[in-house]
Structures are given as C-alpha cells and as structure tokens.
Amino acid sequence: MKMWQVNRLMRQIHNVLALVVGTQILLWMVSGLYFTLYPIETVRGSHLRAPVEQVLSVPVGGWVSAGPLAEGASSVTLKPWLGSTVYVVERDTGTQMFDATTGEQLTPLDETSARAVAAANWGGQGMLTSSALVEAAPSESGRKGEAMWRIEFEGKDRATFWVTPDTGEVRAVRTGVWRLFDLMWGLHIMDWSARETIASWWMKAFAFGGLMMSLAGAWLLIRRLTMGTLLR
C-alpha cells in the first residue's frame, strides 16, 4: 500500500471514529469533570448526618439474655438505638430487632419509629416533611427491591433518608447532587440502567475506538509535520 493510500485510510478511520465515539468521549470528559466538583462525602450526604452517640446503656437489672432470642440465629449484635440498647438478630428468614431491656420486638419499624430514626440522624437545615413505606425500593436506597422507609426533608437542605425496617438504620442519604452524580456515573461507565458494570463490552469497544481515533490522528499529525518540513 502506497503512502498516500495509508494517509487516506488513516483520515477515514479518524473521521468515522470521531463520529461514532466522539459523543461518548465528550460525555467521559463532562462526567469526569463533574466527579471532581464535590468531595465524595458530600455526594453521599455525610454532611447531612448528625453525629449519633454510640454508647451502650441499659438500666441495672434490665438486661435480657440473648439466649432465647438467638435460637436459630446466624448473628446476634448488641447496639445502641434511639437512646436504648437493642439486639439485632439475623436468621435465614430475615433480621429482627429486640429491646435489650424488655425483649420486646421492635421491627419491622412502624412509621413513627422510622421518622424518629431519620430525625435523630438528621444534621441538615430543614424539616421532615413526609414518610412512606416503599415495598420495592429503588437502587438508590442501597437495598433494591426490598421494603424501605423513604423519609423526605425539605428546606435549605433537601434530602431523602432511606431507613431499614428490620435494623432501624439510615441505609442511605440521597440528594440532588448524588442523583446527578449517579446519572453521570451511568453515562461514564456506559451502564445506563443498573449503573454497576464497569467492564461492559460497550465500554471496552468505545475505549478501543477512542484509542484508534487518537492513534490515527497522531499519524496524520506526524505526516503533516513531516511533509511540512520536507517542503521547506
């Protein structure tokens, strides 16, 4: 193949790839720029969480043995919760939470308890405005497809708190910053639905196409500079 034919082929490869992968390369740059604008703690809403005192405290003579509660359990955890101490018992059939003083079963959480958990963990500027039990929570909750309490805060700071009905915890804090970050992440890794798979064939194909476009462009630039030198 003659040199002029190689040059024409390189121009064709460069132009075609620019049309095919150029838009995705632009999205990579735009999304990459957005990722640098906020610390990951801000994206995750960590600044909207109030520090919760983690101290185990049970009245004297109030301990309930975990023995009966632990029958058939794979895990039993003692933890502080809303000013009291509770056992979190995990079984194959699910997770339950019990008051460590009385042995009373506390889960699944009712709306009042879920709102209390969110309010205790709220560190932003705003008011709790609504709450709802979502039977099949979206992926943003951190427990896709499971029942979760969705608690909304409005005001200077706006956020959604996702509270687990079985362990009484704030599983995720979501804001507009996080949702845009999530959209940008999906565009960046080319997983537009689940936004989880970074090694998809789309990603590999467009990355390879971008590399070929760059190499073809480099070839054309070198040839142009070389020819310019020779013609002087």
C-alpha positions in Angstrom: 0.0 0.0 0.0 1.4 3.4 -1.0 1.9 6.2 1.5 -0.9 8.4 0.1 -3.3 5.4 0.4 -2.2 4.9 4.1 -2.8 8.6 4.7 -6.3 8.4 3.2 -7.1 5.3 5.2 -6.0 7.0 8.4 -8.1 10.0 7.6 -11.2 7.8 7.0 -10.6 5.9 10.2 -10.1 9.1 12.2 -13.3 10.7 10.7 -15.5 7.6 11.2 -14.4 7.0 14.7 -14.8 10.7 15.5 -18.4 10.5 14.5 -19.0 7.2 16.3 -17.2 7.6 19.6 -16.8 11.4 19.7 -20.1 11.9 21.7 -19.1 9.3 24.3 -15.7 10.8 24.7 -17.3 14.2 25.3 -19.6 12.5 28.0 -16.5 11.0 29.6 -14.9 14.4 29.9 -18.1 16.1 31.1 -18.8 13.4 33.7 -15.2 13.2 34.8 -15.2 17.0 35.4 -18.4 16.7 37.5 -16.8 14.0 39.6 -14.1 16.5 40.6 -16.6 19.2 41.8 -17.7 17.6 45.0 -16.0 15.5 47.7 -17.4 12.0 47.9 -18.6 12.7 51.4 -20.8 15.5 50.0 -22.1 13.2 47.3 -23.0 10.6 49.9 -24.7 13.2 52.1 -22.4 12.6 55.0 -22.6 16.3 55.9 -26.4 15.9 56.5 -26.0 13.2 59.1 -25.9 14.2 62.7 -23.3 12.5 64.9 -25.2 9.8 66.9 -23.9 8.9 70.3 -22.7 5.2 70.2 -22.9 4.3 73.9 -24.4 1.1 75.2 -26.5 1.8 78.3 -29.1 -0.5 79.9 -30.7 0.1 83.3 -29.3 -2.1 86.2 -31.2 -5.4 86.2 -32.7 -4.7 82.8 -30.6 -7.0 80.6 -32.5 -9.6 78.7 -30.4 -12.7 77.9 -29.9 -13.0 74.1 -30.0 -16.8 74.5 -33.7 -17.3 73.7 -33.6 -14.6 71.1 -30.6 -16.2 69.4 -32.2 -19.6 68.7 -31.6 -20.4 65.0 -29.7 -17.1 64.5 -26.6 -16.8 62.4 -25.6 -13.5 64.1 -26.6 -11.5 67.2 -25.4 -7.9 67.6 -25.9 -5.6 70.6 -26.0 -1.9 69.6 -27.4 1.5 70.8 -30.6 2.7 69.2 -32.7 5.8 69.9 -31.4 6.1 73.4 -31.8 2.5 74.3 -29.9 -0.7 73.6 -31.1 -3.4 71.3 -30.3 -6.8 69.9 -30.2 -7.3 66.1 -30.8 -10.9 65.4 -30.1 -12.3 61.9 -31.7 -15.5 60.7 -32.2 -17.2 57.4 -35.8 -16.0 57.5 -34.8 -12.4 58.0 -33.5 -9.9 60.5 -35.3 -8.7 63.7 -34.5 -6.2 66.4 -35.4 -6.6 70.1 -35.2 -4.2 73.1 -32.3 -5.5 75.2 -34.1 -4.4 78.4 -37.6 -5.9 77.9 -37.1 -8.3 75.0 -39.8 -6.5 73.0 -39.6 -7.0 69.3 -39.2 -3.6 67.7 -39.2 -4.5 64.0 -40.4 -4.1 61.4 -40.4 -0.4 62.2 -43.7 1.4 62.1 -43.9 4.9 60.6 -43.4 6.7 63.9 -40.2 4.8 64.7 -38.9 5.3 61.1 -39.4 9.0 61.4 -37.7 9.1 64.8 -34.6 7.3 63.3 -34.4 9.8 60.4 -34.9 12.8 62.7 -32.2 11.5 65.1 -29.8 11.2 62.2 -30.7 14.5 60.5 -27.9 17.1 60.6 -29.0 19.4 57.9 -31.1 22.6 57.8 -34.7 21.7 57.1 -37.8 19.9 58.3 -39.0 16.3 58.0 -42.0 16.7 55.6 -43.1 13.2 54.6 -42.6 9.5 55.1 -43.7 6.4 53.2 -43.0 2.7 53.2 -41.8 1.7 49.7 -42.4 -2.0 49.2 -39.8 -2.4 46.5 -37.2 0.3 47.0 -35.2 1.6 44.0 -31.5 1.0 43.7 -30.7 4.4 45.3 -31.8 3.1 48.6 -28.9 0.7 48.8 -31.3 -2.3 49.1 -33.0 -2.5 45.7 -36.3 -4.4 45.7 -36.7 -4.6 49.5 -39.1 -2.8 51.7 -37.7 0.5 52.9 -38.9 3.7 54.6 -38.4 6.8 52.5 -38.2 9.9 54.6 -38.1 13.3 53.0 -36.6 16.5 54.4 -37.2 19.9 52.8 -35.7 23.3 53.5 -32.3 24.9 52.9 -31.1 21.3 52.7 -33.2 18.8 50.8 -32.5 15.1 51.2 -34.1 11.6 51.2 -33.3 9.3 54.0 -33.7 5.6 53.4 -34.4 3.7 56.7 -34.3 -0.1 57.0 -37.4 -1.5 58.6 -35.5 -4.5 60.0 -32.4 -3.0 61.6 -33.6 0.6 62.2 -30.7 2.3 60.5 -30.3 5.0 57.9 -29.1 2.9 55.0 -28.6 5.8 52.5 -28.8 9.6 52.2 -29.7 10.9 48.7 -29.6 14.4 47.4 -29.8 16.1 44.1 -26.0 16.1 44.0 -26.0 12.3 44.4 -28.7 11.7 41.8 -26.8 13.8 39.2 -23.6 12.0 40.2 -25.4 8.7 39.7 -26.6 9.7 36.3 -23.1 10.9 35.3 -21.6 7.6 36.6 -24.0 5.6 34.4 -23.0 7.7 31.3 -19.4 7.4 32.2 -19.3 3.6 32.5 -21.9 3.1 29.8 -24.2 1.1 32.1 -27.3 3.2 31.7 -29.7 1.2 33.8 -28.1 -0.6 36.7 -25.0 1.7 36.7 -22.9 -1.0 38.2 -20.9 -2.8 35.5 -17.7 -1.0 34.6 -16.3 -3.7 32.3 -19.1 -3.9 29.7 -18.4 -4.6 26.1 -19.8 -1.2 25.2 -17.2 0.4 27.5 -14.4 -1.8 26.0 -15.5 -1.1 22.4 -15.7 2.6 22.8 -12.4 2.8 24.7 -10.7 0.9 21.9 -12.4 3.1 19.3 -11.1 6.2 21.2 -7.6 4.8 21.2 -7.7 4.0 17.5 -9.0 7.5 16.8 -6.2 9.1 18.8 -3.5 6.9 17.0 -5.0 7.8 13.6 -4.9 11.4 14.5 -1.3 11.2 15.7 -0.3 9.5 12.5 -1.9 12.3 10.4 -0.3 15.0 12.5 3.1 13.4 12.3 2.8 13.0 8.5 1.6 16.6 8.1 4.5 17.9 10.2 7.0 15.7 8.3 5.7 16.8 4.9 5.8 20.4 6.0 9.5 20.0 6.9 10.3 18.3 3.7 8.7 21.1 1.6 10.7 23.8 3.2 
